[in-house]
Every structure is written in C-alpha cells, then in structure tokens.
Amino acid sequence: MLLTQQFGISDLESLRDATSSISQNPNPSTSLNYLLKAEVITGLLNTLIIIITLTKFILPTVKTLDKLLKSSYTLLIKSYIKEVKYVEDILENILLLTKADRVCVGVFHNGDNWGSFHFLKMSIIYEATKPGIQSFKKRFQAVPIENLLTEIKNITSTEFKVFTYSEDLSQGCKQHMDASGLSSIASRLISKGENEDNIIAVINCHKVTGNFSGAAFSEPDIEREFNRLCWALTRINESKALPD
C-alpha cells in the first residue's frame, strides 16, 4: 500500500513489464530504456527506505535528546533558584542582625563561571535589601578586579572591616561611596573551606545613612551566619547540593 502511494500503480507495472519484456525480447535498445526506468524507480525505492529508516530510528532519538535537554535545563533553573534562596535567606538574617540597608555578595570569577576561580572580575549575585533600597545586582556585573584592589587590599577573611566616609579613605573609595549613596560599609572576604588564601567572594553590608559600629560585627550571631554563608558558597563553588 505504501509503495503504491509513493510511486503509483503505473510505475510498479512499468517495472514488472520491463522485467517481462527483457526476458521475452532481449532487444538492446528496448532493454536499455526499460533498465533506465527501472534504475530510476529503484533509486526512488532506496530513497524511501532511507526516509523510513530515519523516521523510525533517528527521529525518536532526536526527540529523546530534546526531552533530556529540556529536563536538564529545568533542573538547572530549579537548582539555581534553590541556591539563590538559600544564600539570600542567610543574607536576610545578616541584614537584620547588622541593621544594614543592603547586604550583598560579590563573587570573583573569570567572566564566564566561578567553578575554577580566576581572580579577574567580580559580580554581585546574591543580595538582601530593606524596602525602598535600590538593588545593586544589575549595577555591578563583571567589574574588573583593578577597580577593587584598594578595597581587597584592606580587608581580610578573618573579620569585618568597617569603612565610613568620614575616615581617611582614598579618593577612589570616596568616589565609590558617593556614586553608590553610602555612608558606611562593612566588608569581609569569603574564602573556600578553611583555606584563607582561596578567596571566592566578598560580602558587603551597606548603610545609606548613619555609620556601622565595628564592635557589632564581632557578635556571635553574626559570626554564625557568616560561617553558614561561607559553607553555602563553598558548596556552590564545588557544585555540591545544598540541603532543602
């Protein structure tokens, strides 16, 4: 049925007649014409066989791969949302404990990812803000490390360093605080695991008005949340799952 639909009864009958005629009347010119027509029909038959093979075996494989890709993409999105929520819940706690207006985490990376860290750029990926405070997530993306050298040089992973505009800050720091509308910043580097030399991020607590008290950042509750943050970012950096 499939062959008659594809080529028509007349084509198949021609193929049959060609075979019969050649066997009964082996005239060279007539035989050649029939053979040429038979060759064309055979070529069409081979093409049909290829199409059927592709449809039967390859198309289902392509559909399966498409489903797997879509499934992987969905899992990736869900994983990302889970990571962001987990980290930003910790930042919300730090926001409340420090009475900050904004708490954000800038991740160091090479412009593409931060699984294998190259100390070239910084992007704010995680953030918590008080109502009415502008988000910095979109504003600070892929910032060249040269723009952050002064800040990085003056902070460590062992304690929060508090900067206020009234202090003897460099001109670059003052310009940054002016441009960002900040009166006080508390910063601390975040290292991977227990290796203080393997820095993967920096946490900044911002005040729009008023100044931070340096002593407040040594409170046990803040230290606990900071350690939780370091643990979570290390897990993410190593592509390990976070708890539910």
C-alpha positions as CSV (number, residue, x, y, z in Angstrom):
1,M,0.0,0.0,0.0
2,L,2.8,2.4,0.9
3,L,4.7,1.7,-2.3
4,T,1.6,2.3,-4.5
5,Q,1.0,5.6,-2.7
6,Q,4.6,6.7,-3.1
7,F,5.2,5.7,-6.8
8,G,1.7,4.9,-8.3
9,I,0.5,1.6,-9.8
10,S,1.6,2.6,-13.3
11,D,5.3,2.9,-12.1
12,L,5.2,-0.6,-10.5
13,E,3.5,-2.0,-13.6
14,S,6.2,-0.5,-15.7
15,L,8.9,-2.2,-13.6
16,R,7.1,-5.5,-14.0
17,D,6.7,-5.0,-17.7
18,A,10.3,-4.2,-18.1
19,T,11.4,-7.4,-16.4
20,S,9.0,-9.4,-18.5
21,S,9.9,-7.7,-21.8
22,I,13.6,-8.1,-21.3
23,S,13.2,-11.8,-20.7
24,Q,11.0,-12.3,-23.7
25,N,12.5,-9.9,-26.2
26,P,16.2,-9.1,-25.5
27,N,16.4,-6.1,-27.9
28,P,19.3,-4.0,-26.7
29,S,17.7,-0.5,-27.2
30,T,14.4,-1.5,-25.7
31,S,16.1,-3.3,-22.8
32,L,18.2,-0.2,-22.2
33,N,15.1,2.0,-21.9
34,Y,13.4,-0.3,-19.5
35,L,16.6,-0.7,-17.5
36,L,17.0,3.0,-17.2
37,K,13.4,3.4,-16.0
38,A,13.9,0.5,-13.6
39,E,17.0,2.1,-12.2
40,V,15.1,5.4,-11.6
41,I,12.4,3.6,-9.7
42,T,14.9,1.5,-7.8
43,G,16.6,4.8,-6.7
44,L,13.3,6.1,-5.5
45,L,12.7,2.9,-3.6
46,N,16.1,3.2,-1.9
47,T,15.4,6.8,-1.0
48,L,12.1,5.7,0.5
49,I,13.9,3.1,2.6
50,I,16.3,5.7,3.9
51,I,13.5,8.0,4.8
52,I,11.7,5.2,6.6
53,T,14.9,4.3,8.5
54,L,15.5,7.9,9.5
55,T,11.9,8.3,10.7
56,K,11.8,5.0,12.6
57,F,15.2,5.1,14.3
58,I,16.8,8.5,14.3
59,L,13.8,10.8,14.8
60,P,12.9,9.1,18.2
61,T,16.5,9.5,19.3
62,V,16.4,13.2,18.4
63,K,13.1,13.6,20.4
64,T,14.6,11.8,23.3
65,L,17.7,14.1,23.3
66,D,15.4,17.1,23.1
67,K,13.5,15.9,26.2
68,L,16.7,15.3,28.1
69,L,18.0,18.8,27.3
70,K,14.7,20.4,28.4
71,S,14.7,18.3,31.5
72,S,18.4,19.3,32.3
73,Y,17.5,22.9,31.7
74,T,14.6,22.7,34.1
75,L,16.7,21.0,36.8
76,L,19.4,23.7,36.3
77,I,16.9,26.5,36.8
78,K,15.4,24.8,39.9
79,S,18.9,24.3,41.3
80,Y,19.8,28.0,40.7
81,I,16.6,29.2,42.3
82,K,17.3,27.0,45.3
83,E,20.8,28.2,45.7
84,V,19.8,31.9,45.5
85,K,17.0,31.4,48.0
86,Y,19.3,29.5,50.4
87,V,22.1,32.2,50.3
88,E,19.7,35.2,50.4
89,D,17.9,33.8,53.4
90,I,21.3,34.0,55.2
91,L,21.8,37.5,53.9
92,E,18.4,38.5,55.3
93,N,19.5,37.3,58.7
94,I,22.7,39.3,58.4
95,L,20.7,42.3,57.3
96,L,18.6,42.2,60.4
97,L,21.5,41.5,62.8
98,T,23.7,44.3,61.5
99,K,20.8,46.8,60.9
100,A,22.2,47.3,57.4
101,D,20.2,48.8,54.5
102,R,21.8,46.3,52.0
103,V,23.8,43.1,52.2
104,C,25.3,41.8,49.0
105,V,27.8,39.1,48.0
106,G,30.2,39.7,45.1
107,V,31.6,36.6,43.5
108,F,35.0,36.6,41.9
109,H,35.2,34.9,38.5
110,N,36.9,34.9,35.1
111,G,33.9,36.3,33.3
112,D,32.3,33.0,32.5
113,N,32.0,31.0,35.7
114,W,33.4,30.7,39.1
115,G,33.8,26.9,39.5
116,S,37.5,27.3,38.6
117,F,38.3,30.7,40.1
118,H,40.4,33.2,38.2
119,F,40.8,36.4,40.1
120,L,39.8,38.8,37.2
121,K,36.2,40.1,37.7
122,M,33.5,40.4,40.4
123,S,29.8,40.2,40.0
124,I,27.1,40.7,42.7
125,I,25.0,37.5,42.5
126,Y,23.3,37.5,45.9
127,E,21.6,40.3,47.8
128,A,19.2,41.3,50.5
129,T,17.8,44.8,50.9
130,K,15.5,46.8,53.1
131,P,12.3,48.0,51.5
132,G,12.9,51.1,49.3
133,I,16.7,50.4,48.9
134,Q,17.9,50.1,45.4
135,S,19.3,46.7,44.2
136,F,22.9,46.5,43.2
137,K,22.7,43.2,41.4
138,K,22.3,44.5,37.8
139,R,24.6,47.5,38.5
140,F,27.7,45.6,39.5
141,Q,28.4,42.8,37.0
142,A,31.8,41.7,35.7
143,V,33.6,44.6,37.5
144,P,37.3,44.5,36.6
145,I,39.4,43.5,39.6
146,E,41.6,46.6,39.1
147,N,38.7,48.7,40.3
148,L,38.5,46.8,43.6
149,L,42.2,46.5,44.5
150,T,42.1,49.2,47.2
151,E,39.2,47.5,49.0
152,I,40.5,44.0,48.6
153,K,43.9,45.1,50.0
154,N,42.4,46.5,53.1
155,I,40.0,43.6,54.1
156,T,40.6,40.0,55.3
157,S,38.6,36.8,55.7
158,T,39.1,36.8,59.5
159,E,36.9,39.8,60.4
160,F,34.7,42.6,59.1
161,K,36.4,45.8,58.2
162,V,34.2,48.9,58.6
163,F,34.7,52.0,56.4
164,T,33.0,55.3,57.0
165,Y,33.1,58.3,54.7
166,S,34.5,60.5,57.5
167,E,37.6,58.4,57.8
168,D,40.8,59.0,55.9
169,L,39.7,57.0,52.8
170,S,41.3,57.0,49.4
171,Q,39.8,59.2,46.8
172,G,38.7,56.1,44.9
173,C,36.8,54.8,47.9
174,K,35.1,58.1,48.5
175,Q,34.1,58.4,44.9
176,H,32.6,54.9,45.1
177,M,30.6,55.7,48.2
178,D,29.4,59.0,46.7
179,A,28.3,57.2,43.5
180,S,26.6,54.4,45.4
181,G,25.0,56.7,48.0
182,L,26.6,55.1,51.0
183,S,27.8,56.5,54.3
184,S,29.3,53.3,55.8
185,I,30.4,49.9,54.5
186,A,31.4,46.7,56.4
187,S,33.3,44.3,54.2
188,R,34.8,40.8,54.6
189,L,36.4,38.4,52.2
190,I,34.9,34.9,51.9
191,S,37.4,32.0,51.5
192,K,36.7,28.5,50.2
193,G,36.7,26.0,53.1
194,E,39.4,26.6,55.7
195,N,41.9,27.9,53.1
196,E,42.1,31.7,53.8
197,D,44.2,32.1,50.6
198,N,41.5,30.7,48.3
199,I,39.2,33.7,48.2
200,I,35.9,33.2,46.2
201,A,33.8,36.2,47.2
202,V,33.3,39.3,49.3
203,I,30.4,40.3,51.5
204,N,29.5,44.0,51.8
205,C,27.0,45.4,54.3
206,H,25.8,48.9,53.3
207,K,24.3,51.8,55.2
208,V,22.8,54.7,53.3
209,T,22.6,56.9,56.4
210,G,24.5,56.6,59.7
211,N,27.6,54.6,60.5
212,F,28.2,51.0,61.4
213,S,29.7,50.1,64.7
214,G,32.8,47.9,64.3
215,A,32.1,46.1,67.6
216,A,28.6,45.0,66.4
217,F,30.2,42.8,63.7
218,S,32.0,40.6,66.3
219,E,28.7,39.4,67.8
220,P,28.4,35.6,67.9
221,D,25.1,35.6,65.9
222,I,26.7,37.5,63.0
223,E,29.8,35.2,63.0
224,R,27.5,32.2,62.9
225,E,25.6,33.5,59.9
226,F,28.8,34.4,58.2
227,N,30.2,30.9,58.7
228,R,26.9,29.5,57.2
229,L,27.4,31.8,54.2
230,C,31.0,30.6,53.7
231,W,29.8,27.0,53.9
232,A,27.0,27.5,51.4
233,L,29.1,29.4,48.9
234,T,31.9,26.7,49.1
235,R,29.3,24.0,48.3
236,I,28.0,26.0,45.3
237,N,31.5,26.7,44.1
238,E,32.2,22.9,44.2
239,S,28.9,22.1,42.5
240,K,27.6,20.3,45.6
241,A,23.9,20.2,46.6
242,L,22.6,22.4,49.4
243,P,20.2,21.0,51.9
244,D,16.4,21.5,51.5
